[in-house]
């Protein structure tokens, strides 16, 4: 698996709007071939907030192909409007994960 990791510095007063924009993009991400998970982290104690957005993909090819989709650029452009400067974006290999999948999710007890 591979991850796209983006770090944004959210403009003061726009944190809730930033999170709302990410939530609105989730259904679009789920439609992308190879998409596995989304994880959004806020760096505690930063003002304006630093937010790390990680999308997890089944392969590096799926990650790279997601960049050819209009949804990717729409999501990035919405985030940019609410950010200070351009985010740092990296591709990283996932060496260990325990994200549930549809076939391996634990059944209710």
Buried (B, 14 or more C-beta within 10 A) or exposed (E): BBBBBBBBBBBEEBBEBBBEBBEEBEEBBEEBEBBBBBEBEBEEEEEBBBBBBBBBBBEBEBBBBBEEBEBBEBBBEBBEEBBBEEBEEEEEEBEEEEEEEEEEEEEEE
